[in-house]
């Protein structure tokens, strides 16, 4: 893979953890490991762990722990994290579901159908906290360090003072460290002992007391039953690259479906950000999103025909629906089981608010991590523990027969969707995006910028983008699943006026964006130079750093 020349190189050593963080840039290159995230102190925490000999998982957890403080309102410690890892030793990709489910009590589920899932959030929209379990389980299985070492950067920030919940969260973190150190054991045993204190011990008791007082449904049985599921990713090949995503409990597979459709077009010949290029990507996205809204849900509860959805033969069928001269104003899910381009009934099923941050990490051993930590506002804060919760149950609904309808213990189908890309079985790219329903649309923009047009990550995340609102709103839990943005396309305001007029003439309903469309971060490994190139969109306040190897 070749790139145009990068500009100045940013690097930082963890010994200057706080002062160096203030000077971090948005792109960097080097060979000793890399971290890209939102807040510079979160990036610096990851770099600190890499410098101390930790691997990509150790660094990613340290980054996210700091993000739960510094990116508060985008992510919080009681929320969720979908997590992907390329394990260099085993040479495989796995996904970890740091996402909790709905209450297990069926009377509680009945309440939602009688009263509706609170659209504005609130304590009844809180799922089981998943991020903490993800941290301990990923460290147990893939990390190398103890929680005490990984949480140290976060504790330094909390101890420095700030929000009124800092002291309580610091005390909670220290309870977890205390549990880890309570008895001699293996690193994994110690980590799991700390995890147990959160989900079944005194911390769980305090959480449940808070839920009850605040009017929530979660019980200690819900907390005790929570597991971080380690799952197989979904994957498609595109132009010789292997693109990996989390399963249908996220929106991720529809990116793979969209790539299968696009494989049949000469995108490079169309030209970057030409009218034809934007048109065909938007039309392919509409088809992928229609299948997302029609079929996707927690695979433990619904039968998702994933093999058929991702097959090239189905992609070929769906490609034939694209009219290069006209924008579709219909919702058109297909029927992959019967191998029909269109389902027997048209889709009726419905970008929205939300808080999300980003995290991608690579280490010197070749491990890659892509994670998308998130926590929807308004938060529900257990003040005595400093643990804030989001309201991700808003991403479920009460529509009869819908694959994403709320059920006891069910994970919501979330928009959070990290990406790993391999070539020849080895990792070459990691992408994470904040932006709700825009996440995989932005991932597609950035991915094709690299694969089709040879851009560096710095260029790929900062050039003009576009998106569509031709899909269900993933944050509206109401029973009516109509599309609110049929045919709507948002273009960066730097895209040429001639292109805008051309697209409008094809029937697209055009809007303009002056700022960033979503918030991407990327890591790319250039095998020719053995350099890691890291970048995050500066318009979205993202930061990158590399750990330079010892000379």
BADOLO-323023 format. One line per 4 residues: number of its first residue (from 1); their letters; for each residue x, y, z of C-alpha. Coordinates in nm, 4 decimals, always signed. Example, Ala and Ser with C-alpha at 12.3 -4.5 7.8 and 13.67 -1.06 7.14 Angstrom:
1	as	+1.2300,-0.4500,+0.7800 ~ +1.3670,-0.1060,+0.7140
//
This chain:
1	xxxx	+0.0000,+0.0000,+0.0000 ~ +0.1417,+0.3408,-0.0976 ~ +0.0515,+0.6786,+0.0452 ~ +0.1032,+1.0391,-0.0500
5	xxxx	+0.3605,+1.2112,+0.1664 ~ +0.2551,+1.2768,+0.5249 ~ +0.3155,+1.6128,+0.6865 ~ +0.4849,+1.6674,+1.0223
9	xxxx	+0.5097,+1.3684,+1.2530 ~ +0.3726,+1.3843,+1.6065 ~ +0.5120,+1.1557,+1.8725 ~ +0.5097,+1.1585,+2.2502
13	xxxx	+0.6598,+0.9644,+2.5368 ~ +0.4440,+0.8639,+2.8287 ~ +0.6861,+1.0207,+3.0780 ~ +0.5289,+1.3530,+2.9834
17	xxxx	+0.1782,+1.2157,+3.0315 ~ -0.0036,+1.5357,+3.1246 ~ +0.2101,+1.8091,+2.9726 ~ +0.2672,+1.6154,+2.6504
21	xxxx	-0.1024,+1.5507,+2.6069 ~ -0.1648,+1.9224,+2.5637 ~ +0.0615,+1.9270,+2.2579 ~ -0.0738,+1.6230,+2.0772
25	xxxx	-0.1604,+1.6600,+1.7111 ~ -0.4180,+1.4829,+1.4984 ~ -0.1832,+1.2621,+1.2956 ~ +0.1386,+1.0746,+1.3628
29	xxxx	+0.3651,+0.8046,+1.2204 ~ +0.6072,+0.5590,+1.3756 ~ +0.6928,+0.1971,+1.4463 ~ +0.6585,+0.1445,+1.8213
33	xxxx	+0.2799,+0.1425,+1.8548 ~ +0.0033,+0.3973,+1.8052 ~ -0.3142,+0.5289,+1.9671 ~ -0.5888,+0.7431,+1.8154
37	xxxx	-0.8847,+0.8652,+2.0189 ~ -1.0730,+1.1825,+2.1048 ~ -0.9264,+1.3499,+2.4131 ~ -0.5466,+1.3940,+2.4139
41	xxxx	-0.5224,+1.2676,+2.7721 ~ -0.6953,+0.9461,+2.6678 ~ -0.4420,+0.9056,+2.3857 ~ -0.1584,+0.9774,+2.6275
45	xxxx	-0.2853,+0.7093,+2.8677 ~ -0.2698,+0.4492,+2.5917 ~ +0.0794,+0.5576,+2.4931 ~ +0.1890,+0.5356,+2.8560
49	xxxx	+0.0808,+0.1715,+2.8732 ~ +0.2571,+0.0904,+2.5467 ~ +0.5754,+0.2521,+2.6769 ~ +0.5544,+0.0392,+2.9922
53	xxxx	+0.5451,-0.2781,+2.7826 ~ +0.1708,-0.3270,+2.7635 ~ +0.0076,-0.4555,+2.4490 ~ -0.2720,-0.3037,+2.2374
57	xxxx	-0.5461,-0.4330,+2.4707 ~ -0.3805,-0.2942,+2.7840 ~ -0.3401,+0.0398,+2.6071 ~ -0.6951,+0.0411,+2.4699
61	xxxx	-0.8488,-0.0205,+2.8131 ~ -0.6336,+0.2546,+2.9663 ~ -0.7415,+0.4878,+2.6848 ~ -1.1097,+0.4113,+2.7392
65	xxxx	-1.0907,+0.4445,+3.1177 ~ -0.9559,+0.7978,+3.0725 ~ -1.2131,+0.8615,+2.7986 ~ -1.4897,+0.7790,+3.0481
69	xxxx	-1.3697,+1.0848,+3.2403 ~ -1.2387,+1.3264,+2.9773 ~ -1.4968,+1.2399,+2.7082 ~ -1.7837,+1.2340,+2.9594
73	xxxx	-2.1104,+1.2937,+2.7687 ~ -1.9625,+1.0885,+2.4835 ~ -1.8865,+0.7812,+2.6964 ~ -1.9293,+0.6860,+3.0598
77	xxxx	-1.8078,+0.3982,+3.2738 ~ -2.1549,+0.2427,+3.3088 ~ -2.2231,+0.2351,+2.9345 ~ -2.1120,+0.0091,+2.6466
81	xxxx	-1.8185,-0.0795,+2.4195 ~ -1.8132,-0.3033,+2.1109 ~ -1.4520,-0.4194,+2.0799 ~ -1.2545,-0.5907,+1.8034
85	xxxx	-0.9071,-0.7399,+1.8264 ~ -0.6598,-0.8891,+1.5857 ~ -0.4613,-1.1334,+1.8004 ~ -0.1114,-1.1521,+1.6511
89	xxxx	-0.0265,-1.4784,+1.8288 ~ -0.3337,-1.6652,+1.7092 ~ -0.3548,-1.4688,+1.3833 ~ -0.7294,-1.4210,+1.4177
93	xxxx	-0.9940,-1.1542,+1.4636 ~ -1.2496,-1.1722,+1.7443 ~ -1.5244,-0.9388,+1.8610 ~ -1.6136,-0.8754,+2.2245
97	xxxx	-1.9594,-0.7493,+2.3138 ~ -1.9254,-0.4974,+2.5937 ~ -2.2989,-0.4374,+2.5700 ~ -2.5571,-0.5152,+2.8345
101	xxxx	-2.9120,-0.6292,+2.7739 ~ -3.2630,-0.5429,+2.8806 ~ -3.3944,-0.6555,+3.2231 ~ -3.4592,-1.0288,+3.2600
105	xxxx	-3.7887,-0.9867,+3.4434 ~ -4.0742,-1.0404,+3.1962 ~ -4.3072,-0.8114,+3.3914 ~ -4.0572,-0.5311,+3.3323
109	xxxx	-4.0575,-0.6069,+2.9597 ~ -4.4376,-0.6015,+2.9630 ~ -4.4203,-0.2502,+3.1096 ~ -4.2339,-0.1260,+2.8001
113	xxxx	-4.5045,-0.2588,+2.5682 ~ -4.7738,-0.0965,+2.7794 ~ -4.6004,+0.2380,+2.8375 ~ -4.3277,+0.2587,+2.5656
117	xxxx	-3.9500,+0.2699,+2.5971 ~ -3.8668,+0.6225,+2.7208 ~ -3.7558,+0.8078,+2.4078 ~ -3.5759,+1.0769,+2.6085
121	xxxx	-3.3876,+0.8244,+2.8191 ~ -3.4129,+0.7931,+3.1942 ~ -3.3475,+0.5132,+3.4407 ~ -3.5912,+0.2724,+3.2737
125	xxxx	-3.3906,+0.3000,+2.9496 ~ -3.0681,+0.1794,+3.1170 ~ -2.9360,-0.1631,+3.0103 ~ -2.6985,-0.3685,+3.2226
129	xxxx	-2.3609,-0.1855,+3.2314 ~ -2.1317,-0.3582,+2.9833 ~ -1.8117,-0.1522,+2.9636 ~ -1.6663,-0.2603,+3.2991
133	xxxx	-1.7098,-0.6286,+3.2149 ~ -1.5489,-0.5669,+2.8758 ~ -1.2470,-0.4055,+3.0400 ~ -1.1836,-0.6946,+3.2789
137	xxxx	-1.2631,-0.9710,+3.0304 ~ -1.0515,-0.8260,+2.7480 ~ -0.7609,-0.7806,+2.9890 ~ -0.8085,-1.1368,+3.1156
141	xxxx	-0.8115,-1.3030,+2.7745 ~ -0.5940,-1.0740,+2.5609 ~ -0.4108,-0.8301,+2.7873 ~ -0.0838,-0.8638,+2.9783
145	xxxx	-0.1237,-0.6228,+3.2710 ~ -0.3149,-0.5946,+3.5961 ~ -0.6085,-0.3575,+3.6316 ~ -0.4106,-0.1552,+3.8870
149	xxxx	-0.1559,-0.0588,+3.6187 ~ -0.4147,+0.0062,+3.3496 ~ -0.6372,+0.2290,+3.5661 ~ -0.3448,+0.4354,+3.7042
153	xxxx	-0.3671,+0.7170,+3.4431 ~ -0.7413,+0.7543,+3.5062 ~ -0.6878,+0.7673,+3.8828 ~ -0.4289,+1.0441,+3.8449
157	xxxx	-0.6861,+1.2542,+3.6623 ~ -0.9624,+1.1829,+3.9138 ~ -0.7319,+1.2581,+4.2069 ~ -0.6512,+1.5949,+4.0482
161	xxxx	-1.0099,+1.7023,+4.1049 ~ -1.2799,+1.8299,+3.8742 ~ -1.6417,+1.7162,+3.8537 ~ -1.8381,+1.6422,+4.1679
165	xxxx	-1.8416,+1.2675,+4.0866 ~ -1.4624,+1.2346,+4.0523 ~ -1.3965,+1.1351,+4.4138 ~ -1.6696,+0.8709,+4.4137
169	xxxx	-1.5493,+0.7152,+4.0868 ~ -1.1905,+0.7146,+4.2145 ~ -1.3081,+0.5296,+4.5257 ~ -1.4919,+0.2753,+4.3065
173	xxxx	-1.1821,+0.2169,+4.0938 ~ -0.9783,+0.1650,+4.4104 ~ -1.2316,-0.0895,+4.5361 ~ -1.1737,-0.2832,+4.2129
177	xxxx	-0.7948,-0.2615,+4.2585 ~ -0.8393,-0.3745,+4.6180 ~ -1.0386,-0.6787,+4.5036 ~ -0.7728,-0.7590,+4.2446
181	xxxx	-0.5034,-0.7578,+4.5128 ~ -0.7080,-0.9306,+4.7857 ~ -0.5530,-1.2739,+4.7397 ~ -0.2665,-1.4324,+4.5541
185	xxxx	-0.3616,-1.5849,+4.2231 ~ -0.2960,-1.5738,+3.8535 ~ -0.3392,-1.2451,+3.6715 ~ -0.6657,-1.3710,+3.5218
189	xxxx	-0.7984,-1.4907,+3.8584 ~ -0.7193,-1.1534,+4.0134 ~ -0.8879,-0.9644,+3.7308 ~ -1.1986,-1.1815,+3.7528
193	xxxx	-1.2128,-1.1314,+4.1289 ~ -1.2335,-0.7560,+4.0680 ~ -1.4961,-0.8053,+3.7983 ~ -1.7023,-1.0154,+4.0418
197	xxxx	-1.7004,-0.7360,+4.2982 ~ -1.8617,-0.5076,+4.0414 ~ -2.1297,-0.7489,+3.9140 ~ -2.2148,-0.9564,+4.2213
201	xxxx	-2.0439,-0.7977,+4.5227 ~ -2.0915,-0.4841,+4.7287 ~ -2.0649,-0.2546,+4.4260 ~ -2.3516,-0.4462,+4.2659
205	xxxx	-2.5539,-0.4078,+4.5859 ~ -2.5042,-0.0329,+4.5784 ~ -2.5960,-0.0129,+4.2099 ~ -2.9159,-0.2099,+4.2639
209	xxxx	-3.0127,+0.0144,+4.5558 ~ -2.9693,+0.3123,+4.3229 ~ -3.1757,+0.1507,+4.0457 ~ -3.4584,+0.0763,+4.2858
213	xxxx	-3.4616,+0.4244,+4.4380 ~ -3.4511,+0.5900,+4.0939 ~ -3.7375,+0.3755,+3.9623 ~ -3.5397,+0.1439,+3.7360
217	xxxx	-3.5971,-0.2229,+3.6601 ~ -3.2448,-0.3703,+3.6798 ~ -3.1806,-0.6196,+3.9607 ~ -2.8821,-0.8002,+4.1023
221	xxxx	-2.9809,-1.1038,+3.8962 ~ -2.9448,-0.8902,+3.5825 ~ -2.5965,-0.7791,+3.6851 ~ -2.4882,-1.1304,+3.7845
225	xxxx	-2.6059,-1.2765,+3.4536 ~ -2.4077,-1.0341,+3.2392 ~ -2.1350,-1.1842,+3.0220 ~ -1.8917,-1.0317,+2.7747
229	xxxx	-1.9606,-1.2447,+2.4695 ~ -1.6543,-1.3277,+2.2600 ~ -1.7858,-1.3859,+1.9099 ~ -1.6776,-1.4504,+1.5546
233	xxxx	-1.6768,-1.1408,+1.3353 ~ -1.8489,-1.1115,+1.0006 ~ -1.6241,-1.0548,+0.6988 ~ -1.6280,-0.9848,+0.3273
237	xxxx	-1.3421,-0.9515,+0.0809 ~ -1.3205,-0.6264,-0.1115 ~ -1.0492,-0.5575,-0.3710 ~ -0.8204,-0.8080,-0.1997
241	xxxx	-0.8832,-0.6724,+0.1511 ~ -1.0664,-0.8596,+0.4282 ~ -1.3093,-0.6242,+0.6016 ~ -1.4185,-0.7426,+0.9487
245	xxxx	-1.7145,-0.6163,+1.1504 ~ -1.9101,-0.7103,+1.4625 ~ -2.2280,-0.9146,+1.4148 ~ -2.5938,-0.8169,+1.3796
249	xxxx	-2.6149,-0.6872,+1.7389 ~ -2.4501,-0.3835,+1.5735 ~ -2.5158,-0.2176,+1.2396 ~ -2.1704,-0.3295,+1.1204
253	xxxx	-2.2633,-0.6058,+0.8737 ~ -2.4442,-0.3627,+0.6447 ~ -2.1066,-0.2030,+0.5619 ~ -2.0003,-0.5453,+0.4348
257	xxxx	-2.3220,-0.5728,+0.2342 ~ -2.2614,-0.2305,+0.0824 ~ -1.9094,-0.3296,-0.0209 ~ -2.0444,-0.6412,-0.1932
261	xxxx	-2.2710,-0.4173,-0.4003 ~ -1.9940,-0.1685,-0.4798 ~ -1.7490,-0.4400,-0.5885 ~ -1.9153,-0.4371,-0.9309
265	xxxx	-1.8472,-0.0677,-1.0007 ~ -1.5240,+0.0975,-1.1184 ~ -1.5183,+0.3596,-0.8448 ~ -1.1662,+0.4753,-0.9234
269	xxxx	-1.2642,+0.5541,-1.2818 ~ -1.5644,+0.7541,-1.1617 ~ -1.3298,+0.9825,-0.9691 ~ -1.3197,+1.0786,-0.6035
273	xxxx	-1.6240,+1.2844,-0.4967 ~ -1.7601,+1.2979,-0.8507 ~ -2.1376,+1.3005,-0.8921 ~ -2.1352,+0.9386,-1.0139
277	xxxx	-1.9182,+0.8295,-0.7196 ~ -2.1342,+0.9959,-0.4549 ~ -2.4538,+0.8759,-0.6229 ~ -2.3544,+0.5098,-0.6418
281	xxxx	-2.2246,+0.5029,-0.2832 ~ -2.5425,+0.6636,-0.1507 ~ -2.7658,+0.4261,-0.3456 ~ -2.5667,+0.1240,-0.2256
285	xxxx	-2.5841,+0.2528,+0.1340 ~ -2.9627,+0.2841,+0.1070 ~ -2.9878,-0.0831,+0.0108 ~ -2.7573,-0.1947,+0.2905
289	xxxx	-2.9414,+0.0187,+0.5458 ~ -3.2784,-0.1169,+0.4345 ~ -3.1589,-0.4703,+0.5118 ~ -3.0131,-0.3515,+0.8434
293	xxxx	-3.3504,-0.2179,+0.9527 ~ -3.5410,-0.5194,+0.8202 ~ -3.3261,-0.8079,+0.9485 ~ -3.0764,-0.7061,+1.2194
297	xxxx	-3.1153,-0.7789,+1.5896 ~ -2.9434,-0.9692,+1.8701 ~ -2.8637,-1.3075,+1.7039 ~ -2.9408,-1.4886,+2.0297
301	xxxx	-3.3053,-1.3873,+1.9847 ~ -3.3645,-1.3563,+1.6098 ~ -3.2563,-1.5601,+1.3125 ~ -3.0510,-1.3267,+1.0949
305	xxxx	-2.9705,-1.4766,+0.7500 ~ -2.6173,-1.3414,+0.7691 ~ -2.4530,-1.5887,+0.5325 ~ -2.7021,-1.5040,+0.2613
309	xxxx	-2.6949,-1.1293,+0.3318 ~ -2.3171,-1.1229,+0.2885 ~ -2.3006,-1.3513,-0.0147 ~ -2.1647,-1.2111,-0.3377
313	xxxx	-2.4605,-1.3530,-0.5299 ~ -2.6988,-1.1477,-0.3141 ~ -2.4788,-0.8408,-0.3584 ~ -2.4953,-0.8942,-0.7354
317	xxxx	-2.8760,-0.9067,-0.7213 ~ -2.8998,-0.5934,-0.5132 ~ -2.6552,-0.4063,-0.7388 ~ -2.9026,-0.4347,-1.0239
321	xxxx	-3.1484,-0.2127,-0.8356 ~ -2.9224,+0.0920,-0.8669 ~ -3.0265,+0.3399,-1.1366 ~ -2.7281,+0.5630,-1.2146
325	xxxx	-2.9572,+0.8386,-1.3389 ~ -3.2072,+0.8493,-1.0559 ~ -3.2070,+0.8546,-0.6749 ~ -3.4357,+0.6001,-0.5116
329	xxxx	-3.6996,+0.7411,-0.2797 ~ -3.8167,+0.3985,-0.1650 ~ -3.7164,+0.1680,+0.1196 ~ -3.6046,-0.1536,-0.0497
333	xxxx	-3.5005,-0.4469,+0.1696 ~ -3.4249,-0.7673,-0.0159 ~ -3.4936,-1.1358,+0.0398 ~ -3.1541,-1.3072,+0.0705
337	xxxx	-3.2982,-1.6466,+0.1666 ~ -3.5014,-1.6702,-0.1534 ~ -3.2258,-1.4843,-0.3413 ~ -3.4608,-1.2092,-0.4538
341	xxxx	-3.3407,-0.8529,-0.5011 ~ -3.6535,-0.7236,-0.3262 ~ -3.8488,-0.8556,-0.0299 ~ -4.2112,-0.9552,-0.0831
345	xxxx	-4.3222,-0.6482,+0.1143 ~ -4.1601,-0.3029,+0.1005 ~ -3.9796,-0.1832,+0.4104 ~ -4.1580,+0.0455,+0.6532
349	xxxx	-3.9139,+0.0149,+0.9291 ~ -3.6949,+0.4231,+1.0643 ~ -2.9511,+1.0006,+1.2193 ~ -3.0208,+1.0678,+1.5701
353	xxxx	-2.8683,+1.2060,+1.8868 ~ -2.6217,+1.0155,+2.0956 ~ -2.2834,+1.0318,+2.2610 ~ -1.9936,+0.8255,+2.1301
357	xxxx	-1.6165,+0.8457,+2.1307 ~ -1.3446,+0.6510,+1.9477 ~ -1.0399,+0.4319,+2.0131 ~ -0.7968,+0.2467,+1.7853
361	xxxx	-0.4640,+0.1032,+1.9027 ~ -0.1774,-0.0966,+1.7534 ~ +0.1305,-0.2309,+1.9294 ~ +0.4812,-0.3341,+1.8230
365	xxxx	+0.3841,-0.7040,+1.8215 ~ +0.1192,-0.6588,+1.5531 ~ -0.1945,-0.6645,+1.7708 ~ -0.4673,-0.4247,+1.6562
369	xxxx	-0.7706,-0.3054,+1.8523 ~ -1.0694,-0.1083,+1.7280 ~ -1.3356,-0.0063,+1.9797 ~ -1.6251,+0.2392,+1.9853
373	xxxx	-1.7039,+0.3380,+2.3460 ~ -2.0359,+0.5158,+2.3891 ~ -2.2964,+0.6379,+2.6327 ~ -2.6160,+0.8131,+2.5316
377	xxxx	-2.7286,+1.1195,+2.7229 ~ -2.8974,+1.2061,+2.9470 ~ -2.6897,+1.0089,+3.1964 ~ -2.8230,+0.8330,+3.5047
381	xxxx	-2.5609,+0.8827,+3.7752 ~ -2.5206,+0.6640,+4.0819 ~ -2.3615,+0.9398,+4.2884 ~ -2.2254,+0.7235,+4.5692
385	xxxx	-2.0178,+0.5218,+4.3193 ~ -1.9570,+0.7894,+4.0558 ~ -2.0915,+0.5461,+3.7931 ~ -2.2919,+0.7083,+3.5155
389	xxxx	-2.5180,+0.5059,+3.2863 ~ -2.6454,+0.5774,+2.9380 ~ -2.9862,+0.4798,+2.8032 ~ -2.9125,+0.2372,+2.5204
393	xxxx	-3.2489,+0.0612,+2.5532 ~ -3.3701,+0.3507,+2.3359 ~ -3.2164,+0.1565,+2.0479 ~ -3.4746,-0.1200,+2.0927
397	xxxx	-3.8401,-0.0789,+1.9993 ~ -4.1851,-0.2202,+2.0719 ~ -4.2854,-0.2924,+1.7116 ~ -4.4513,-0.6319,+1.6837
401	xxxx	-4.2401,-0.8775,+1.4850 ~ -3.9453,-0.6398,+1.4505 ~ -3.6069,-0.8141,+1.4901 ~ -3.4946,-0.5364,+1.7238
405	xxxx	-3.8003,-0.5323,+1.9507 ~ -3.7336,-0.5408,+2.3245 ~ -3.7240,-0.8818,+2.4968 ~ -3.5946,-1.0001,+2.8348
409	xxxx	-3.2134,-0.9994,+2.8357 ~ -3.1865,-0.8880,+2.4740 ~ -2.9054,-0.6641,+2.3544 ~ -3.0191,-0.3586,+2.1558
413	xxxx	-2.9009,-0.3438,+1.7964 ~ -2.6568,-0.0577,+1.8338 ~ -2.4981,+0.1831,+1.5862 ~ -2.1545,+0.1372,+1.7459
417	xxxx	-1.9433,-0.0331,+1.4833 ~ -1.5622,-0.0643,+1.4942 ~ -1.3760,-0.1985,+1.1903 ~ -1.0628,-0.4053,+1.1309
421	xxxx	-0.9168,-0.4642,+0.7837 ~ -0.6656,-0.7362,+0.6945 ~ -0.4757,-0.8148,+0.3776 ~ -0.3207,-1.1542,+0.3260
425	xxxx	-0.4280,-1.2462,+0.6781 ~ -0.2397,-0.9611,+0.8511 ~ -0.3887,-0.6341,+0.9811 ~ -0.3493,-0.3207,+0.7721
429	xxxx	-0.6216,-0.0922,+0.9050 ~ -0.8347,-0.0100,+1.2102 ~ -1.1197,+0.2410,+1.2031 ~ -1.3551,+0.3756,+1.4690
433	xxxx	-1.6193,+0.6431,+1.4161 ~ -1.8495,+0.8387,+1.6452 ~ -2.1760,+0.9552,+1.4952 ~ -2.4767,+0.7287,+1.5494
437	xxxx	-2.6334,+0.6187,+1.2221 ~ -2.3530,+0.7978,+1.0356 ~ -2.0793,+0.5686,+1.1669 ~ -2.0529,+0.3114,+0.8908
441	xxxx	-2.1357,+0.5686,+0.6257 ~ -1.8273,+0.7605,+0.7368 ~ -1.6288,+0.4365,+0.7654 ~ -1.7158,+0.3639,+0.4013
445	xxxx	-1.5955,+0.7104,+0.2973 ~ -1.2634,+0.6687,+0.4789 ~ -1.2099,+0.3047,+0.3810 ~ -1.2554,+0.3731,+0.0101
449	xxxx	-1.0366,+0.6837,+0.0341 ~ -0.7514,+0.4480,+0.1256 ~ -0.8318,+0.1382,-0.0815 ~ -0.9542,+0.3040,-0.4020
453	xxxx	-0.7632,+0.6321,-0.4008 ~ -0.4420,+0.5557,-0.2097 ~ -0.4862,+0.8263,+0.0517 ~ -0.2955,+0.8357,+0.3766
457	xxxx	-0.5054,+0.8192,+0.6946 ~ -0.4374,+1.1893,+0.7455 ~ -0.6008,+1.2665,+0.4120 ~ -0.8700,+0.9996,+0.4389
461	xxxx	-1.0192,+1.1349,+0.7641 ~ -0.9954,+1.5041,+0.6787 ~ -1.1240,+1.5314,+0.3214 ~ -1.4883,+1.6030,+0.2342
465	xxxx	-1.7530,+1.3386,+0.3139 ~ -2.1215,+1.2760,+0.2576 ~ -2.4039,+1.0779,+0.4188 ~ -2.7700,+0.9856,+0.3811
469	xxxx	-3.0667,+0.9909,+0.6211 ~ -3.2554,+0.7309,+0.4171 ~ -3.2956,+0.4851,+0.7068 ~ -3.4644,+0.4239,+1.0396
473	xxxx	-3.3570,+0.6400,+1.3306 ~ -3.1679,+0.3989,+1.5571 ~ -3.2470,+0.6105,+1.8633 ~ -3.6247,+0.6253,+1.8294
477	xxxx	-3.7943,+0.3391,+2.0167 ~ -4.1497,+0.4149,+1.9023 ~ -4.3661,+0.1605,+1.7249 ~ -4.3848,+0.3608,+1.4002
481	xxxx	-4.0745,+0.2832,+1.2007 ~ -4.1184,+0.5248,+0.9097 ~ -3.8187,+0.6766,+0.7363 ~ -3.7945,+1.0442,+0.8251
485	xxxx	-3.5251,+1.1333,+0.5709 ~ -3.6248,+0.9691,+0.2415 ~ -3.3759,+1.0629,-0.0290 ~ -3.1881,+1.3076,+0.1940
489	xxxx	-2.8140,+1.3407,+0.1326 ~ -2.5826,+1.5647,+0.3330 ~ -2.2719,+1.6900,+0.1519 ~ -1.9696,+1.8634,+0.2979
493	xxxx	-1.9945,+2.2259,+0.1887 ~ -1.6548,+2.2038,+0.0160 ~ -1.7870,+1.9625,-0.2493 ~ -1.8014,+2.1289,-0.5919
497	xxxx	-2.1209,+2.3130,-0.6827 ~ -2.1382,+2.1354,-1.0195 ~ -2.1521,+1.8019,-0.8328 ~ -2.4251,+1.9325,-0.6028
501	xxxx	-2.6369,+2.0416,-0.8996 ~ -2.5845,+1.7087,-1.0770 ~ -2.6945,+1.5086,-0.7711 ~ -2.9956,+1.7333,-0.7170
505	xxxx	-3.0934,+1.6717,-1.0795 ~ -3.0948,+1.2963,-1.0123 ~ -3.3519,+1.3435,-0.7372 ~ -3.1341,+1.3560,-0.4248
509	xxxx	-3.2611,+1.5923,-0.1562 ~ -2.9446,+1.7835,-0.0753 ~ -2.8324,+1.9374,+0.2515 ~ -2.4946,+2.0923,+0.3388
513	xxxx	-2.2635,+2.0422,+0.6381 ~ -2.0004,+2.2980,+0.7319 ~ -1.8400,+2.0919,+1.0068 ~ -1.7372,+1.7293,+1.0349
517	xxxx	-1.9823,+1.4603,+0.9240 ~ -1.9278,+1.2165,+1.2116 ~ -1.5875,+1.1726,+1.3787 ~ -1.3465,+0.9104,+1.2357
521	xxxx	-1.0105,+0.7853,+1.3593 ~ -0.7822,+0.5511,+1.1647 ~ -0.4675,+0.3451,+1.1957 ~ -0.2933,+0.2044,+0.8873
525	xxxx	+0.0098,-0.0241,+0.8737 ~ +0.2202,+0.0402,+0.5634 ~ +0.4059,-0.2866,+0.5075 ~ +0.6614,-0.1386,+0.2676
529	xxxx	+0.7980,+0.1022,+0.5300 ~ +0.6716,-0.0919,+0.8355 ~ +0.5297,+0.2390,+0.9606 ~ +0.2060,+0.2888,+1.1511
533	xxxx	+0.0178,+0.5935,+1.0231 ~ -0.2414,+0.7271,+1.2686 ~ -0.4945,+1.0068,+1.2245 ~ -0.8192,+1.1442,+1.3609
537	xxxx	-1.0339,+1.4117,+1.2004 ~ -0.9184,+1.7466,+1.3468 ~ -1.2599,+1.9008,+1.2742 ~ -1.4016,+1.6530,+1.5260
541	xxxx	-1.1315,+1.7139,+1.7866 ~ -0.9532,+1.3797,+1.7451 ~ -0.5893,+1.3180,+1.8445 ~ -0.3160,+1.0703,+1.7530
545	xxxx	+0.0210,+0.9668,+1.8884 ~ +0.2873,+0.7046,+1.8269 ~ +0.5453,+0.5515,+2.0547 ~ +0.8756,+0.5691,+1.8734
549	xxx	+1.0909,+0.2559,+1.9178 ~ +1.4182,+0.2784,+2.1032 ~ +1.7100,+0.3519,+1.8741
//
